[in-house]
Amino acid sequence: MGLFSFLTKEIAIDLGTANTVIFCNDKVVVDEPSIIALDLITGKMKAVGSRAQLMHGKTHDNYVRTIRPLRDGVIADFRSAELMLREFITSIPGIKSWGMSSLKVVICIPSGITEVEERAVKDSAEQAGAKEVRLIHEPMAAAIGIGLDVLEPIGNMIVDIGGGTSEIAVISLGNIVISQSVRVAGDEFNDDIKEYMKKQHNLNVGERTAERIKIEVGAALPKLDNPPQDIKIQGRDMMTGIPKEVIVNYSEIAMCLDKSISKIEQEVLLALEKTPPELSSDIFRTGIYLAGGGALLRGLDKRLQQKTHLQVHVAEDPLRAVARGTQIALKNFGKFPFLIK
């Protein structure tokens, strides 16, 4: 147990709006939705992660409430974030054998957040038991997780589309030279889908159903080479109030997501406009790298390629690219100059 104790005092946390991923000893030990369920009568936490996700949209507000502590990439509910983090950390196998008082932690954060919001993330981790905390910006973590050498004098453009924010950054020599952050990402896509289902199909669907639609038939282009099959969706008819079922295809979802994707495109173009000439020439050769859950949206790489006339690469396992980069940053705790104290 002594050797295990020595090895497990460092953890890397991708504290995302939609999901929290924790690495320990190069292994994913937590990969759960960023949500908790609170018992309103006792004030205690009833469930966290996937168990709380199952309750989302199905609880009575007088007894149990499900809360997503993060919104738009930042902590919206400090107490809930602390409870969620503590529960995730204590669930790591073997961690209770030596306690949390000596935990060394690296957490990734959006590049566009304020110092106050940075402080809230650090405080939340410290209240959850971490002794030493460093922060890393999400685009930098994504670049490292993809396998790019961020310390080299080469310009690389990263587009990280998460749950709450889309981060666009040009990185060179261990610094984020250009940074654009827009609060349009996976959650906004879900809202677009919910609104579309109301207007087009007179169907009221919840957040979980909207997420399922996005995953199964979500697309950035109305015409794809390998289109997904249509799916059946159930919800409440807004005219009669009776549950009903409709068929949804990828082309209509591509149309309903068009405005939000256009906003991300505009931020990418703005970042390219601001990029110094020498770095622009690097990006022309290396292209744009996509990470985050949004990178899995069908046809998004082709759409960005058509808009920018640059090569667009989707990261291998884009969902965990940021978490993987945070883990690598943890190993270089005292070496990487861009880690925020």
N, C-alpha and C positions, 0 to 999 in steps of 0.2 A: 504493500500500500504506500510505502514511502516513495518509491519510484513513481507510482501513478500520481501521487500528490504533487510531486515536483513537476510532472509533465502537464498537469491540467490547471495551472494557475493563470493561464492566458486564454482569453476568448475573443473572437471577432464577431461583431454584431452588425448585420444589415437590418436596421430598424426601419422597415418600409411601411408605407401607408396601408398597403394591402396584405403583405406578408412579412414576417420576421424570420430571418435565417441566422443561425448561430453556428460558427465553426469552432471546433476545439480539437487540437492535435490533428489538423488537416482533415477532419471528418465533420460532416454536417450532423450536429447533435440535436438541433431544433430547426424545423421548417414548418411553421404554423401560421395561420391567418392572424393578423394583428387586431384581435378583438377579444373582449372579455364580457362575461355576463355577471351582473351584480344582483344579489338578493336585496331588494329594497326594504324588506322588513328587518333583516339582521344587519344590513350594511356590508356584509361580507361577499367575497368573490365566490360565485357559484361554479363558473367554468371559464376556461381560457382556451384560445386557439381554435382548433377544429371542432371541439365540443361546443364552444360558445357560438361558432359559426352555424352549427346545426339549429341553434335556437333563434338565430337572427331573423326577424320578421315574423316570428311565431310565438312571441311572449306577450303576457299581459302586463302593461306598463305599470300597474299598481303593485306588482309582485317581483317581476324580474325585468331588468333592462339590459339590452346588449349595447355595448359602447365600443366604438373604434377610436382609440385614444389619439391617433394621428390623422390629421387632415392636411391635404396639400403638402405632404412631406414633412410637416412639423407637428410638434406635440400640441394638441388642442385641449387635452384633459390630462393634467400633470399627475394627479393621484391614480387615475386608471392606468396611465403609462407605467408608473412605478410598480403598481401591483402586477401588471402583465409581465414586465421585465423580470421582476423578482421571481415570479412563478416559472418563467421560461428558464432562468439561470439555475434555479434550484432543481429543475427537472433533469439537468445534465448528470449522467451517471457518474457517481463517485464524488460529486462536488461537496456533498454534505460531510464527507469524511474528514475534510480539512477546513471547511468553512469558507466564507466569502470575503473575509477581511483582508486577504492578500491578493484579490483578483486584479489582474492587469487587463484592460479592455480597450479595444479600438472600435469605434462606432462610425458608420458613414452617415453623412448629412447632405442635404441638397446644397448646391453652391450658392443659391440665391437667398438663403435665410439670413436673418439679422443676428447680431451678437446676443441679443436677448433670447432669441430662439435657440441659438447654440448653447447658451447657459442652461436653458431648460432641459436640453438633451443630456448634458453632463450631470446636472443635478439629479435627473431621474435615474441615471445609471449609478451615481454615488449613493443615492437613497436606497437603491435596490441591493447595495452591498459592495460595489466596486471600489477599490482603493485608489487606483491610478487609471485615468481615462484620457485617451487621445481621440481626436475626431479627424475624419478624412472626408473630403468632398466626394460625392457620388461619381462624377465623371472621372476623377482621378482613380478611384477604386475600380470603376468599370474598365478603364484602360489597362490597369495592372492585371485585372482578372482575365482580360482578353489575351494577355500575353505580350503587350507592348512594353518596350523599355522606355519608361516615361522620363528617365534621366538623360537620355540621348538628345543631341541638338537636332531633332527631327520633329516636324509638325505633324500631329495626328488629330483628326477630328472625331469626337465621340458624341453620339446621340443616345442618351439613356432615357428611355420612356418607362417610367415606373407606374405606380398606382395613383400618386397625387401630383407629381410634377414630371415634366420633360426637361432634361438637362442637356444643353448643347455646349460643348467646350472644345477649344483648340489647346492642345497640351504640348509643351516643349521644355526641355531642360528642367524637369521636375516642377514646372509651374503651369497654372492654368492661365494662358495668355489672353484668351477671349472666352467669355462665359455668357451664355444666355439661358435664362430659366423661365419657363412658362407653366402656369398651373393648369395645364391641359394634359391629361394622361388617361390611364385606365379608368379611373372613377368618372371622369368626364365622358368617356366613351359609354360607360354604363348608363349615365344620365341621358345621353342622346338616344340610346336604344329604348329606354323606358318611355321617353317622350314620344318617340316615333311609334311605338306600339299603341300608345293612347290615340294618337292622331290618325294613324293609318288603319289600325285594326280594331279600334275601340276596346282595347284590351289593357287592363291594369295589371302590370307585372311588378314583382319585387326586385330588389337588388341582386339576389342570388340568381334569379332567372335571367336577368339582363346579363350577368356575368357568364352564364352558360351559353347564351346566344352569341356573345362576343367570342367565346372560345371555340364554339362549334361551327359557326358560320360567319364570324367576323372577317371583314376584308377591307382593304384600302382602295381596291380597284373593282369596278363593276363587271369586268371581264377577266377571268383567270384561266390559265392553261389547265390547271387541275382543280376544278371547283369542288367544294365540299357538298355533300348531299343536303337537301332541304331537311329541316327538322320541325317536329311538332312541339308547339309551345302552349302551355295551359296558363290561364289567368282568369281574372274576373271581368265579365262583360260590363262595360261602363254604362250601357243603356238599360240592361235588365238586372244587373247585379248578380247574375247566375254565372258560375264557372263555365268556361268554354275553351275550345282548342282551335288554334290556327296554325297554318304552315308558313314557315319563314325561310327565305332563301338568302344567299350571300350577297346578291346584287343589291337588294333593297337595304341591307345593313351597310354596304359600302356607301350608298347614297346618304344614309342618315348620319354616317360618321364623317362625311366629306368636309364639313365646316371646321370641325375640331382638328382634323388632320391638316387642313390648310393653315391653321394657326401655327402648328409645329413646323410646317414647311417654311413659313415666313420667318420664323426664328432661326432656322437653319440658314436661310439666305442672308439674313441680317448678320449672323456670325461670320459667314463667308465674306461679306462686304467689309467687315471690320478687321479681318485677318491681315497681318503684315505680308507684303509681297513674297518674301523668302519662304514664309510658312505656307503661303498659298501654293507655291510651286511644289512643296512637299506633299500637300494634300491632293494635288492633281495626280501625283504618282501613287500615293497610298490609298486614296479614297476616303470614304466615310464609314465608320464602324457603328453598328446598331447594337444596343444592349437593353436589358430590362424586359419585362413581360410584353410591353408594346411592340417589341421587335418581332414577336411571333405573329403579329397581325398579317394575314395573307396579303401579299402584293405590296406591302409597305416599302420594301427595299426597291422594287421596280418603280414605284411611284416617285420616290425620292431621287432615283437615278434619272428618271425622265425630267424631273424639275431642275436638278443641279448639273446634269451631264457629267457626273462623276461616278466612279465605281462605288457601290454600296455593299458592304459586307455585314452579314448577320453573324453575331458572335455564336460560338459553340456553347450551348446551354446558356442562353442569354438571361434566363431568370436568375441564375446564380453567379453571373459574372461579377456583380458588385460585391457580393458576399465573399467570393473567392479572392478578389483584389484586396478586400479588407483583411482577410486572413494573411495574405502575403505582407501587407503593411504591418500587421502585428509582429511578424517575424523580424521586421526591420524597424522595430519600435524606436530605437535610438539613432537610426541612420537616415531615414527618409526626412528631409527638411520640411516637407509640406504637411506633416502631421501637426494638427492644432492642439496646443496644450490647454 
